[in-house]
Amino acid sequence: MQLAAPGEPLKLTVRNIGMPGSGQILVRVSACGVCRTDLHIVDGELPALGHPVVPGHEIVGRVAALGLGVENFHIDQRIGVPWLGWTCDRCDYCTTGRENLCDEAKFTGYQLDGGYAEFAIADSRYCFALPDGYSDTEAAPLLCAGLIGYRALVMAGDARRIGIYGFGAAAHIVAQVARFQGRRVYAFTRPGDVEAQNFARELGACWAGDSIAAPPEPLDAAILFAPVGALVPAALRATAKGGTVVCAGIHMSDIPSFPYEILWGERRIVSVANLTRRDATEFIALAPQVPVTTTIETFPLARANDALARLRNGTITGAAVLQIL
């Protein structure tokens, strides 16, 4: 399913994927998660590339062929391919453990063709073996919703009272991790979204309410998955002194002006940018310990546009996943 230009629907296209080059893997895709970042790319909210691309960066599949020099994977091994698909390995960011900030980075399903396809080619250095106990479709959301959620939770520090704004794919995973760590979770949803609020309570949230509501007690940190800039001042008002507001999306509408007094008191606003391979290694090891369970709705590859539309209008509970094979 290929995107020819932003704003256009994806089209089912036959392409010759080719064979993997040195250090690369040919992946026979079995499942690919549908992420809000895909929606930002399709809707033109991220810079356009000027050429067609196959979206999808929560790829689960099996090794179909190995390029020269690949020794850490074997044919038919199940692997995952996340958003971060390549970095330069030589800039200051890469050499100081901050490869997620590499200026030359390439991302799966954006600069690199992704997993809305039967086959994909990936750099073996950015692929990961997946834990047993998850089906292919269940594992797919771990590769971005899980990884970005985990990085956002780490940025929240040792906060005990965590507010989560936007209870979608990432939130439903990070809420489980936060509860496993002994934190209290407060879920903020679209006003009146009783279904999402009930879902949050089922996953252990001690409170769930509208995004514009005040929580029953001040938060130590807030994580914003909803790409709504107006929620930043709302989260600041809900956060206690010394707290952190983590903006976890790759795109957000403009943040409106707000009075300094709601930032004062050593509150902080930080953003999450992409992920590192260390994040992936840590979270993939942690997920079975929780254990994280993923709530999914599956779609065949040819219905990728339907899955994106459902994500756009907020009618997916948990995560949407394309089932390829």
C-alpha positions, 0 to 999 in steps of 0.5 A: 500500500503506497503513498504517492503524495500527502493527502492522497489515499494509499494505493495497492501497488505491485513493486519489485522490492529487490534483494538485501544489500550488505548489512540488510535483511529481506523481511517477509512481513506478517503484521504491521501496526498502524501508528499515528505517525503514519497518519501524520505522514499520509495527511501531510503534517510532516515534511513531504518527501517528494517521492512515493513511500510505503508507510509502516514502522511497527513491522513483524515478520520473518527473515527471508534473505540475508545480505552480506555480513549479516550474522546476528539473524538467521533465515526464518527468524521472527524479527521486529523493525521499528521507526528508527531505521538508520543513523550515521553512527559518527555525529556527536549525537550518535557517539554520545548515545543520542542516535535518536537525534541524528540529523541524517537519520532515516526512518522506516515507513518515511525515508525508508519503505516500510511494512504496509507490504508483503516484503520489506528491506531493513538494516540489520543493525536496527532490527530486533528479535521478539519475545515468545508469547506474543502473536505477530499481530499482538507484537506489532504495537510494541515496536512504536506505541510500546517503545515511544511510550516507554521512552516517554515514561523514562523521561517522566523520571520517578514520578508516582502520579502519572497523567496520560493524555490521549488513551490510544495505542501507546497509552494502553501499553505504557499504562500497564508498565506504569502500574507494574512499576507501582505508579498511579495512572490518571487517564485523560480522554476526549471529552465524553469518550466513556468507552476510552475511559472505561478501557483505561480503568480496565487497565488499572487507571485509578481515575479517568476523565475528560482531557479538560478536567482536573485530576483528583490530586496533582500529578507528578508528571503528565505524558501527552500522546494526543497531538493537541497543543492546547493540552500542554497548558492544561497538563501544566495546571494539573501538574505539581511543582517540580513536575514534568510534562512530556510531549510524546508525539512527533507532531503537535498543533501549536501550543497556545500562550500561557501564564508563566505562573503555571510553569513556575515552580520548577515544572518542565516541558520536554519532548520525545524524539524518536527512539534509540536501540537501547530503548528497544532492547530494554523495552522488549526485555521488559514487556514479557515481565509486566506482562504487557498485553496489547488490545488490537483490531486487525485489518487486511493489507488492502484496507489500510486506508480504512484503518487510518480513517478509524485512527483519524476519527478516534474509533480504535480501542487499543491499536490497529494492525495490518495482517499481511500474511 
